[in-house]
Amino acid sequence: MLALIIPTAASSQNQVSTPYSKYGLGKVDLFDNAINNAMGGVGYALSNNYHINPLNPASYAGIDTTSLVFDMGFYAEWGRLSSKDNRSKNNSASLSHITIGFPVHRTTKIVLGLLPMSNINYTSSETIVDTNLGTHKKEYAGDGGISKGLLGVAFSPIKNLSIGANLEYLFGNYYKSSSVLFPDSLYMYSARRETNYHINAFNYNFGIQYFYTLKNEDRIGLGAVYNPNVKLKTDNMYSHYTFTSSGGLEYIKDSIHETSDKGNILYPQSFGIGLSYEKKNSFLIGLDGSYANWSEFYLQPDIPNQYLTDEYRLGLGGEWRPNPYGNYMQKLAYRGGIRYSTGMLEIFDTRIKEFGIGFGIGMPIKKTNTMINLSMEYFTKGSTSNGLIREDYFRIGLSLSTKDTWFFKRKYQ
């Protein structure tokens, strides 16, 4: 029960310590890109030639027919977890994405990438006083995550219309354990059950975008994405053993049970729609909405889907460039946005909702086709009511977008 969770501080690379990662596939709302995140996560109806937008594979059509685009990003996150009786802090830092996009035809663009998909990192415990067993401790832990290798393609059959698809190779590990510990006894062995789900599977999703150009050359964009239900194959390993502890080290005594089998995780369907309005080289604004059918999720067919429910998200954001031909400060891209989610969890009749606000700036490097993008976000998730936990995070993201000529024959060396 979350009322008994005592969050532990974490300070490490590539980890996000959150008790809510105990459910579903863990923490799935990971950092995507400094441009999208600064604008409230908006991206379904956005497409341009200076950064890669995996939120909608149809957006890859915006890559120039003579350009190769490279996009790489990092983020750092500082968090505070609060209950009515406890406080703790954590932080993390990680590479957020590496993507590269290029044309193979004036109508067809390809994107390759490596991105995180989810992160699992939690520890909870409770101390029990029992007249038969004596004082003992129950501890629950989880660790791991899923990453994805991305192959995306966008095709533009007619002007202003594009369709796209992402084929994703998902790989990673989901480890969880439950332990009974006897820290004050010299005669009782501690016991632990461990489960490892090794994931190697494929996922796919689709997108479409259409842009309508007005008489004043402003344009209105419409976008939609869809991810169908997908069963992710897993190789499962189970073990049960006893152990003792001394000096912070564990010593295995007996292996009671060890087995393996194959299974699958049902990754639920989701879809999203977006609307944008853009004045070229001046400003744009976007609105996104999405739905994910998390109530149909299961970690394995025989494991009940506890606490997960369908999730709805909204994002609103935009970008403003004062004057693309003015001084350097006027050429900067200023971004901002807000986001809201009903959350995918309902615990003790309480929805674990999330709200976030973001700001950012895009800084072009003179005499190059390179832009440095910085984002700053604050978001809050959960509540301290009903014995639950509230998470407050501040996150900084940094990405580098650059493009160069692709298959262009130089006349002069």
N, C-alpha and C positions, 0 to 999 in steps of 0.2 A: 504494500500500500504506500502511496506517495506520502501519506501523513507520517510515515516512519522513515522517509528518505533523509539521510544526512549527506548533503552533497560534499564532495571532496574537491579541494582546489586542484587545478591542473595548470601546468605551465610547460607546454611542449609543442613541438612542431606537428602539423598535420592532424591535430586532434581538437575536438570541440566537446568539452565536458558538459553534458546536459542530461538531467534525469529523464526528460521526455524522449530521448533517443532510445529508450527502452522499448518503444512501441513502433510497429510498422517496420520500415526499412531504416529507422533511425532519423537523424536530422537530414531532411531532404531539401530544405530551403537554403542551400549553400550559396556562397558568393558566386556570381556569374561573370560579370564584366563591369568595369568601373563606369562605362558609359550608361548601360542599362540600369545599373543599380542606383546611380545618382538621380535617375529620373523615375524612381519608384518601381523599378523592375519592368517598365514598359518596353515592348519590343515587337509585338505581333504584327503591327502595321508600319514598322520602320525598316527602311532599306537605304543604304548609302554606299559609297565607294571607298570609304576610309576606315571601316572596321567591319568585323565579321559578327553576325548576329545569329547564334544558334537557336534563339527562342523561336524563330520561324525559318525553316530551311528555304522557303521561297525567297527570302531576303537576299540569298547569295546571288541572285540575278543582278543585284546592284553593283557587283564587282565590275570594274572597267574591263573592256575586251582586250586591253593591252597591258593590264596590271596584274602583278602578283601581290597579294595582301598578306601580311604577317601580323598576328595579334597575340600578345602574351601578357599575362597579368598575375598579380600577387595580392594578398590581403592580410591584414592583421586585425585581430578582434579581442576586445577586452570586455569581460562580462561580470555581472554580479547576480548571484542567485539568492533569493530571499524567501523565507517562510516566516511564520509568526514568531518562531523561537530561534531561528538560526540564520546566519549570513555566511556567504563564502564568495570568493572571487576566482575567476579563471581567465586564461588568455590563450590565444593560439595564433599561428601564422602559417601560411601555406601558399604554394603555387596554385592559382585558381584555374588557369587554362593556357593551353598552347594551341593555336589554330593557324592554318594557312589556307588561303583560297586563291584560285587561279581559273582563267577561262580555258576551255578546250574548243570552244566555238563561240561565235558572237551571241548565240542563243543559249549556250550551256556553260555553267560554272560549277566547279568542284571545290569542296572544302574538306580538309583533313584536320583532325584535332584530337586532343587528349584533355578530358575534363573530369572533375569529381562528380559523383552522383548522390552519394549519401555518406553519412558518418555516424558511427555508433560509439559512444563513450559514456558510460555511466557506472556508478557504484552506489549501492544503498545497503543499509544494514539495520538490524534491530537486536537489542539485547534482551534475553528472556531468562527469568528466574523460575526454575522448575524444581519441585521438591524431589523428583526422581533423578533427573539428569544433572541437577545443579545449574549454576549460572552458565549459560552458553550464548553464543552469538550466531545469528543467521546473516549471511552476506550474499548479495546478488551483484553480479558485474557483467558488463558487456563491452566489447571492443571490436574494432574493425571498420569496414566501409567498402563502398563499391565505387569503382571508377569506370569510365567509358572511353573507348576509342571510337572516334567518329568519322564516318564517311558520308558526306552530304552532297547532294546534287540539286541544282535548280535549273529549270528549263523555262524559257520565255517564248511561247509559240506565237504570240502577237505582242505588239507594243503595249506597255503598261500592265500586262498580265504575266504572272509567273507562278509556277507550281514547283514544289520541292519535296524532298524526302531525306530523312536522316536514317542511316543504318548504323546502329550502335552495338559495339561488342562490349558487353558488361563483364567485368571481372573483379573479384575481391573475396572477402571473407567476413562472415558474421559469427563472432564467438560470444557465447554467454555461459555463465556458470552460476551455480547456487551452492553455498558452502554452509556447513554447520561446524563452528569452531568452539574449542574448549580452551580458552587462553589461560585459565587459572588452574587447570588440572594437569598433573603429570602422568595420569594413568589412562585418560580417555584420548583416543585418536580422533582427529578432525576428519571430516568426510566432505567430498566435493563431487558434484555432477557437472560435466562439461559437454557442451554441444558446439560443434563447428559446422557451419554451412559454407562450403566452398562454391562460389558462383562463377560459372563460365557460360554465358548465354548471349543471345542476340535480342535486341529491341529495335523497334522502328517507329517512326512517326512522320506525319505529313503536314504540309502547309501550303497555303495559297495566298497571294497578294494581288491587289489591283489598285492602280493609282489613276485618278481622274484629274486631268489638268484643266484649270479654269482659264478664262480669257486673260486674266492678269498674270498668268503663268504660276500662280499658287497651285498646289495640288492637294487633293484629299486621298488618303489611303485607307484601304480596308484590308484586313488580314484575318486569317483563321488557321488554327492548328488542331491536329487530332492525333492522340496516342491510343491505339486500341489495347484491349486486355492482352497481356502477354504472359505466358508461363515461362519462368526463368528456371532452367534446370540446375539442380544442385547436387553436389556430392557431400553426404552428411557423415560425420563421425561423432560417436557418442562414447563417453568414458565415465566411469565411476570408480573412485579410489579413496583410500584413507592416507593420512599423512600426519606428520608432527612438525612443529615449528620451533626453531631455536636461533637466536641471534638475527632475526629477520629473514632467515632462510627456511624453506620448506623441504622436508624429506619424505618421499613417498614410501609407504609401508606395504600396502597391498592394493593390487589392481582387481577390483571386484567384478567389473564388467567393462567390456570394450567391444564395440561393433560398428559397422558402417552400412549405409544403404544409399539409395538415390531418391531424390524427391524433386519438388519444384515449389517456387514462390510465385503466387499470382500477383503480378504488377497491374494495378487497375487502370482502366481507361480514363482519359481526361481530354478535355477540349477547351480551347480558348478563342476569343475573338478580340480584335483590336480596331481602333479607329484613330487616324492621325490627320493633322492639318499642318502643311508646311509652306513657308515662304522661303524660296531658295536662298541659301547663304545668309539668312536672317534669323528665322526662328521656326520651331516646330513644337507641336503639342500632341501628346498621345494619351489614349485611354484604353486600358486592357481589362478584360474580365475573363475568368477561367473557372472551371469546375473539374474536380477530381473525385472519382467514385471509390474512395478509400474504404467504404463500408463493405466492399466486395474483396478486399485484400485478404490474403492469408500467407503466413510465413511458411507453413507446410499444411497440406490438406487436413491433417489430423489435429492441428493446433487451432483452438477457437480464436476468432478475431475479437479481442477484447478492446473496448474503449474507442476503436477507430470509427469515424463517421465521415460522411461526404464533406468535402471542403470547397468553399467558394472564395475567390480572390478578386480584388480590385486594385488597379494601379493607375495613377494619374501623374504625368510628368512632362517636362519639356526642356527645350534648349534655346538659348538666345545668343546671337552674335551681333554686337552693336554695329560693326562696319568691317566687312572682310577686306576692304582696301584702305583702312585707316591705320593708326599706329598700333603697336603690338598689343596693348591692353584692349583695344577695340576689336582685334582679331580673335581674341579668346572666346571659347564657347562656354557659356555659363549655364549650368544645369540644376534642376531641382525636381523633387517629386515626393509623393506620399503613397503608401500602400496599406491595405487592410486585408486580413484573412480571418475567416471564421474558425480556422484551425481544423486539423484532421482528428483531434482528440476530444472526447467528452468523458470526463472523469468525475465521479460523484455528482452527476447532473450539472456539471460546469463545463462549458466550452473553453478550450485553451486557445483563446483568440490572440491575434498578433497585430500590432500596429507599428509602422515604421515611417520615418521621414529621412530624406536624403538630399545632399547637395553635392555639386561637383564642378570641375572645371577642365576644359580641354585646352592644352597649351601646344600650339604648333611650333616646331623647331624650324628656324629660319633657313631658307634655301634647301629644304628637304621636303619629302612627302611623308613626314613623320609627325605624329601627335602623341604627346604624353597626357594621359587622362587620370585625373585624381577624383576619388569619391569619398564622401564622409557620410556615415549613416548612424542613426540611433533608432533602435527598435525595442519594443517591450512585448513580452509574451507570457501568458498565464496570469495567475492570481494567487494571493495568499489566503483567500477564503477557502473554507471546507478542507483545511489541511493541505492545500496545494502549494506549489512553488511558483514564484514570479521570476522571470529572467529579464534582465536589462542589459543590452549590449551596445557598445560603440564600436564601429567598424570603419577602417580605412582601407580603400582599395586603390591600386595603382596598376595601370595597364599601358602598354606601348603598342601603338598601331602604326605600321609603316607599309608603304607600297612602292613597288619598283616596276619598271617596264618588263614585259613578259613576251618572249619571242619577237622582239623588236630589232630589226636589222639596222645597225648604226651606219650612217653614211660616212661619218668621219670618226677617226680614232684619236 
